[in-house]
């Protein structure tokens, strides 16, 4: 081989080396991003469960009939009487 083709081959190998280094760097970054995505997905799932629990609790509390509408009188007195339970003599 002549000198010109050797120089061309060396330049091509040098370029290939740079591209492989860049590819390796990009794969490492992809791995870090996948790890971050996995962590965020787990946290998002926990947050969704927390929100669902809060909404279910709020629905339970807000769907209870009020003491005033149940007894038709003073809401505070009716609530106290309902909380005290049956009277004992």
C-alpha positions as a Python dict, from the first residue, in 0.01 Angstrom:
ca = {
    (1, 'X'): (0, 0, 0),
    (2, 'X'): (108, 348, -62),
    (3, 'X'): (148, 623, 191),
    (4, 'X'): (-171, 806, 91),
    (5, 'X'): (-396, 505, 152),
    (6, 'X'): (-226, 442, 489),
    (7, 'X'): (-298, 800, 595),
    (8, 'X'): (-658, 766, 478),
    (9, 'X'): (-698, 442, 671),
    (10, 'X'): (-552, 603, 985),
    (11, 'X'): (-790, 899, 949),
    (12, 'X'): (-1087, 664, 905),
    (13, 'X'): (-988, 461, 1212),
    (14, 'X'): (-945, 780, 1411),
    (15, 'X'): (-1292, 897, 1305),
    (16, 'X'): (-1437, 557, 1389),
    (17, 'X'): (-1275, 572, 1735),
    (18, 'X'): (-1435, 912, 1804),
    (19, 'X'): (-1774, 785, 1691),
    (20, 'X'): (-1745, 477, 1913),
    (21, 'X'): (-1650, 694, 2212),
    (22, 'X'): (-1951, 916, 2146),
    (23, 'X'): (-2175, 610, 2111),
    (24, 'X'): (-2041, 468, 2437),
    (25, 'X'): (-2106, 801, 2612),
    (26, 'X'): (-2462, 812, 2473),
    (27, 'X'): (-2531, 456, 2591),
    (28, 'X'): (-2408, 545, 2940),
    (29, 'X'): (-2635, 849, 2943),
    (30, 'X'): (-2926, 636, 2819),
    (31, 'X'): (-2865, 395, 3107),
    (32, 'X'): (-2873, 681, 3358),
    (33, 'X'): (-3194, 815, 3203),
    (34, 'X'): (-3358, 472, 3218),
    (35, 'X'): (-3264, 442, 3587),
    (36, 'X'): (-3408, 789, 3654),
    (37, 'X'): (-3726, 699, 3464),
    (38, 'X'): (-3765, 378, 3668),
    (39, 'X'): (-3728, 571, 3995),
    (40, 'X'): (-3975, 838, 3885),
    (41, 'X'): (-4224, 574, 3771),
    (42, 'X'): (-4216, 406, 4111),
    (43, 'X'): (-4264, 740, 4285),
    (44, 'X'): (-4547, 833, 4049),
    (45, 'X'): (-4723, 506, 4129),
    (46, 'X'): (-4694, 572, 4503),
    (47, 'X'): (-4825, 926, 4449),
    (48, 'X'): (-5121, 792, 4249),
    (49, 'X'): (-5207, 549, 4531),
    (50, 'X'): (-5187, 834, 4783),
    (51, 'X'): (-5415, 1055, 4574),
    (52, 'X'): (-5663, 773, 4522),
    (53, 'X'): (-5671, 711, 4897),
    (54, 'X'): (-5728, 1080, 4965),
    (55, 'X'): (-6013, 1096, 4714),
    (56, 'X'): (-6177, 784, 4856),
    (57, 'X'): (-6149, 926, 5207),
    (58, 'X'): (-6289, 1260, 5097),
    (59, 'X'): (-6577, 1088, 4920),
    (60, 'X'): (-6660, 892, 5234),
    (61, 'X'): (-6653, 1203, 5453),
    (62, 'X'): (-6840, 1426, 5211),
    (63, 'X'): (-7109, 1172, 5124),
    (64, 'X'): (-7223, 1131, 5488),
    (65, 'X'): (-7556, 1295, 5559),
    (66, 'X'): (-7534, 1599, 5781),
    (67, 'X'): (-7682, 1590, 6131),
    (68, 'X'): (-7918, 1878, 6052),
    (69, 'X'): (-8075, 1703, 5755),
    (70, 'X'): (-8109, 1375, 5946),
    (71, 'X'): (-8276, 1512, 6258),
    (72, 'X'): (-8426, 1836, 6135),
    (73, 'X'): (-8316, 2032, 6441),
    (74, 'X'): (-8006, 2186, 6589),
    (75, 'X'): (-7709, 2030, 6410),
    (76, 'X'): (-7468, 2059, 6704),
    (77, 'X'): (-7712, 1904, 6951),
    (78, 'X'): (-7803, 1626, 6710),
    (79, 'X'): (-7436, 1551, 6644),
    (80, 'X'): (-7362, 1538, 7016),
    (81, 'X'): (-7657, 1309, 7079),
    (82, 'X'): (-7557, 1079, 6793),
    (83, 'X'): (-7198, 1066, 6917),
    (84, 'X'): (-7304, 990, 7277),
    (85, 'X'): (-7498, 685, 7171),
    (86, 'X'): (-7806, 548, 7346),
    (87, 'X'): (-7896, 705, 7677),
    (88, 'X'): (-7836, 503, 7992),
    (89, 'X'): (-8045, 547, 8305),
}
